[in-house]
Amino acid sequence: MLNYRNIQIVKTIVLSCLGLFLVTACSTVPNNPTVTITIASPHVNNTTETLGDVIVQSAKLQMGIPYKFGGNSPSEGFDCSGLALYSHRINGISIPRQTAEQFKLGKHINRNQLNSGDLLFFRTMGQSVSHVGIYMENDIFIHAPNSRKNVETETLDNSYYKKRYLGARRYW
Protein backbone atom coordinates (compact mmCIF):
# COMPACT_ATOMS: atom_id res chain seq x y z
CA MET A 1 0.00 0.00 0.00
CA LEU A 2 1.35 3.41 -0.94
CA ASN A 3 1.37 5.93 1.86
CA TYR A 4 2.68 9.49 1.76
CA ARG A 5 6.20 8.56 2.94
CA ASN A 6 6.51 5.76 0.36
CA ILE A 7 5.39 8.12 -2.38
CA GLN A 8 8.00 10.66 -1.25
CA ILE A 9 10.68 7.96 -1.33
CA VAL A 10 9.65 6.87 -4.84
CA LYS A 11 9.58 10.50 -5.95
CA THR A 12 13.06 11.10 -4.53
CA ILE A 13 14.44 8.05 -6.30
CA VAL A 14 12.89 9.09 -9.59
CA LEU A 15 14.11 12.68 -9.18
CA SER A 16 17.59 11.50 -8.23
CA CYS A 17 17.83 9.27 -11.29
CA LEU A 18 16.62 12.05 -13.56
CA GLY A 19 19.04 14.51 -11.94
CA LEU A 20 21.92 12.09 -12.41
CA PHE A 21 20.85 11.52 -16.04
CA LEU A 22 20.81 15.28 -16.68
CA VAL A 23 24.27 15.74 -15.25
CA THR A 24 25.86 12.78 -17.03
CA ALA A 25 24.01 13.04 -20.35
CA CYS A 26 25.62 16.31 -21.40
CA SER A 27 28.99 17.94 -21.00
CA THR A 28 27.27 21.10 -19.75
CA VAL A 29 24.08 21.63 -17.80
CA PRO A 30 21.76 24.52 -18.72
CA ASN A 31 21.52 27.33 -16.13
CA ASN A 32 17.98 26.37 -15.14
CA PRO A 33 17.16 22.90 -16.50
CA THR A 34 13.57 21.74 -16.30
CA VAL A 35 12.71 18.14 -15.58
CA THR A 36 9.16 16.88 -16.06
CA ILE A 37 8.22 14.24 -13.52
CA THR A 38 5.11 12.13 -13.89
CA ILE A 39 4.16 9.90 -10.99
CA ALA A 40 0.96 7.83 -11.12
CA SER A 41 -0.59 8.40 -7.72
CA PRO A 42 -3.81 9.92 -6.46
CA HIS A 43 -1.75 11.86 -3.85
CA VAL A 44 0.88 13.46 -6.10
CA ASN A 45 0.16 15.87 -8.95
CA ASN A 46 2.25 15.90 -12.11
CA THR A 47 4.91 18.59 -11.70
CA THR A 48 7.53 20.44 -13.64
CA GLU A 49 10.56 21.13 -11.46
CA THR A 50 13.98 22.71 -11.87
CA LEU A 51 17.08 20.94 -10.64
CA GLY A 52 17.07 23.43 -7.76
CA ASP A 53 13.56 22.26 -6.81
CA VAL A 54 14.78 18.66 -6.82
CA ILE A 55 17.65 19.62 -4.48
CA VAL A 56 15.13 21.24 -2.12
CA GLN A 57 12.90 18.14 -2.21
CA SER A 58 15.89 15.99 -1.29
CA ALA A 59 16.67 18.30 1.64
CA LYS A 60 13.03 18.41 2.77
CA LEU A 61 13.00 14.63 3.06
CA GLN A 62 15.68 15.05 5.75
CA MET A 63 13.47 17.22 7.97
CA GLY A 64 13.68 15.99 11.55
CA ILE A 65 17.03 14.21 11.11
CA PRO A 66 19.29 15.10 14.06
CA TYR A 67 22.23 17.47 13.79
CA LYS A 68 25.58 15.68 13.88
CA PHE A 69 28.86 17.56 13.56
CA GLY A 70 30.63 16.16 10.49
CA GLY A 71 27.50 14.24 9.45
CA ASN A 72 26.48 14.03 5.81
CA SER A 73 23.90 11.24 5.57
CA PRO A 74 20.44 10.45 6.93
CA SER A 75 21.81 7.48 8.87
CA GLU A 76 24.43 9.46 10.80
CA GLY A 77 22.76 12.90 10.86
CA PHE A 78 23.79 16.17 9.25
CA ASP A 79 25.73 19.29 9.96
CA CYS A 80 24.88 22.31 7.79
CA SER A 81 27.41 21.72 5.02
CA GLY A 82 26.75 17.97 5.12
CA LEU A 83 23.06 18.58 4.36
CA ALA A 84 24.01 20.84 1.44
CA LEU A 85 26.51 18.25 0.19
CA TYR A 86 24.04 15.34 0.49
CA SER A 87 21.17 17.22 -1.20
CA HIS A 88 23.37 18.04 -4.16
CA ARG A 89 25.29 14.75 -4.36
CA ILE A 90 22.14 12.59 -4.35
CA ASN A 91 21.11 14.53 -7.46
CA GLY A 92 24.44 14.09 -9.24
CA ILE A 93 25.98 17.47 -8.40
CA SER A 94 29.43 17.61 -6.85
CA ILE A 95 30.10 20.36 -4.32
CA PRO A 96 32.83 20.82 -1.69
CA ARG A 97 32.31 19.39 1.81
CA GLN A 98 33.24 22.42 3.92
CA THR A 99 31.09 25.57 4.23
CA ALA A 100 33.95 27.96 3.44
CA GLU A 101 34.82 26.06 0.25
CA GLN A 102 31.15 25.90 -0.79
CA PHE A 103 30.98 29.69 -0.39
CA LYS A 104 34.27 30.28 -2.21
CA LEU A 105 33.65 28.07 -5.26
CA GLY A 106 29.94 28.42 -6.09
CA LYS A 107 28.49 30.86 -8.62
CA HIS A 108 27.61 34.16 -6.89
CA ILE A 109 23.85 34.84 -6.80
CA ASN A 110 22.33 38.20 -5.78
CA ARG A 111 19.71 38.06 -3.03
CA ASN A 112 16.99 39.35 -5.38
CA GLN A 113 17.77 36.49 -7.82
CA LEU A 114 17.49 33.56 -5.40
CA ASN A 115 15.98 30.33 -6.72
CA SER A 116 15.11 27.07 -5.01
CA GLY A 117 18.27 25.06 -4.37
CA ASP A 118 20.64 28.02 -4.02
CA LEU A 119 22.95 27.86 -1.01
CA LEU A 120 22.73 30.67 1.58
CA PHE A 121 25.76 31.52 3.71
CA PHE A 122 25.99 33.11 7.13
CA ARG A 123 28.61 34.28 9.62
CA THR A 124 27.43 32.68 12.87
CA MET A 125 30.85 32.31 14.52
CA GLY A 126 34.01 34.39 14.24
CA GLN A 127 34.88 36.58 11.28
CA SER A 128 34.23 34.25 8.35
CA VAL A 129 31.52 32.13 6.77
CA SER A 130 30.41 29.39 9.18
CA HIS A 131 26.89 28.27 8.27
CA VAL A 132 24.98 27.24 5.14
CA GLY A 133 21.32 26.60 4.33
CA ILE A 134 19.40 25.69 1.18
CA TYR A 135 16.98 28.29 -0.17
CA MET A 136 13.43 26.99 -0.70
CA GLU A 137 11.20 29.94 -1.65
CA ASN A 138 9.67 33.12 -0.21
CA ASP A 139 12.73 33.77 1.99
CA ILE A 140 12.47 30.32 3.61
CA PHE A 141 15.49 28.03 3.82
CA ILE A 142 16.21 24.56 5.20
CA HIS A 143 19.29 23.80 7.29
CA ALA A 144 20.86 21.77 10.08
CA PRO A 145 21.20 24.55 12.66
CA ASN A 146 23.08 23.14 15.66
CA SER A 147 23.46 20.21 18.04
CA ARG A 148 20.29 21.15 19.96
CA LYS A 149 18.07 20.95 16.85
CA ASN A 150 17.14 18.73 13.92
CA VAL A 151 17.06 19.64 10.22
CA GLU A 152 14.40 22.35 9.97
CA THR A 153 13.22 25.38 8.03
CA GLU A 154 13.89 28.99 8.93
CA THR A 155 13.14 32.40 7.47
CA LEU A 156 15.66 34.95 6.23
CA ASP A 157 13.52 37.51 8.06
CA ASN A 158 14.64 36.00 11.39
CA SER A 159 16.76 38.80 12.90
CA TYR A 160 19.55 36.37 13.85
CA TYR A 161 20.05 35.16 10.27
CA LYS A 162 19.18 38.49 8.65
CA LYS A 163 22.12 40.29 10.24
CA ARG A 164 24.52 37.38 9.62
CA TYR A 165 23.68 36.77 5.94
CA LEU A 166 26.80 36.86 3.72
CA GLY A 167 25.52 35.82 0.31
CA ALA A 168 24.30 33.01 -1.93
CA ARG A 169 25.92 30.55 -4.33
CA ARG A 170 24.60 28.16 -6.98
CA TYR A 171 26.04 24.84 -8.12
CA TRP A 172 23.34 23.68 -10.55
N, C-alpha and C positions, 0 to 999 in steps of 0.2 A: 504494500500500500504506500502510495506517495504522500508524504506529509511535507510541510513547508520546508523543514530542514533538509530533507532528501532532495527536494526540488532545487534548493539553493546549492547543494553539493553538485548535482548534475549540471546546473547552470555554470558553476565555477569551472568544472572540468571542461565543458564545452567552450567556455570563454578562454580558458587557458590554452587549449589546443588551437583555437583560432588565432589567439595572440601569438603563439609560437609559430604558427604557419605564416602569419604576416611578417614576422621578423626574419624568418629563414627563407621565405620565398623570393625576396628581393634583396638587392644589394643596398638599397636605401629604403627608408620608411617615410611615407608622406608626413607632413607636419601634423595633420589631424586626420588620421585614417579612420574610416567608418567601417564597422563590422556589423552585418545584419545577422541577428541571432533569432532563430525560430525554435521555440520549445513547445511541444504539444502537451499542454497542461491546462486544466480549467483555472489554475491559480496564478499563472504567469502569462502576461500579455506579450505579444511579439514586440521586440524592441530594436531600435537602431542605436548603437552605442559607439562612442569613440574608444580608442585604446585607453585614454585617461579614465573613462567611465569604468572600464573593465578593471583597471588598477584599484579604483575606489571600491568596487564590488568585492574584490579579493581582500582588501583591508577590512571592509565592513563585516565580512564573515569571521574576522578575528575579534570582534567586539566581545568583551568579557574575559578574554585571555589575560592571565596575570602578567604584570611587568616582571621582567627578569633581566638584570644587567648582563649585557653580552648575548642575550637571547635573540634568535632570529628564526624561530619556527613555532607553530602552534603547540607542539609537544613540550617544548622547553620554556615557552613564554617569549616575550618580546621586550627589547628596549626600543627607544624611538627610532633609531637608525636601522635596527633589525626589522621592524615592521615595514619601513620604507623599502628596504632591500628585498624582503620576502614578497611584498605586494608587486614589485616590479619583476623580480626573478621568476615567479610562478607564471608570469605572462611573457616570458622570453626576453626581458629587458635587463641588461647588465648595468648595475650601478655600483659605486664604491660602498664599502661596509660602514665606514666612519662618517659621522655627521659633517665634520669639517671638509672632508674630501667630496662628499655629496654636494655641499654648498659651492666648493671651488670649481668643480668640473661640469656641473649642469648648465644648460642654456638659461641665461638670465630672462626672467619674466617680470614685467611691471605688474604692480598690484591690481591695476584696473584691467589687466588682460588675463587674470587667473582663469584656468579651466580645471575641470575635474582631473585629478591625478597629478597636478603640479605639487612639488614639494615646497613647504613653507619652513623657513628657518628663523630661529629665535636665539637670543643671548639670555640664557637663564642662569648661567654661572660665569663668573670671571669677565674677561674682556672680549672673548671671541664667541663664535657660533657654538652652541652646545645642545640644541634641541631641534628636532624636525617633526613635522606633521604632514599629512596628505590632504590637500584641499579637496573638498567634496563639492559644495555649491553654496551660494548665498552666505558667504563668509563663515561657513562651518568647515572644520577640519577634523580628521581622525588621527589619534596618536596614542602612544604608550607613555603616559605622563611621568610616572615615578613609581617607586617601590611600594607605595601605599595604595596604588590604584591599578585598575585593569585597563586594557585598551578601551578607549571611549572617544566620544566626540566633544568638541569644544568650539566656541565661537571666537573669531578674531576681534569681536567687540569686547571680550573680556579684558578688563583694564590690565591685568597681569601680562597677557600675551600681546595686547595692543602696544604697550610701551617697550616691549622686548623684540618686536618683529624686525628682522633684518632684511628679508627679501625672499624671493621665490625662484625655483629652478625647475626645468623640465627635462626629462630624459626620453620622452616618447615622441 
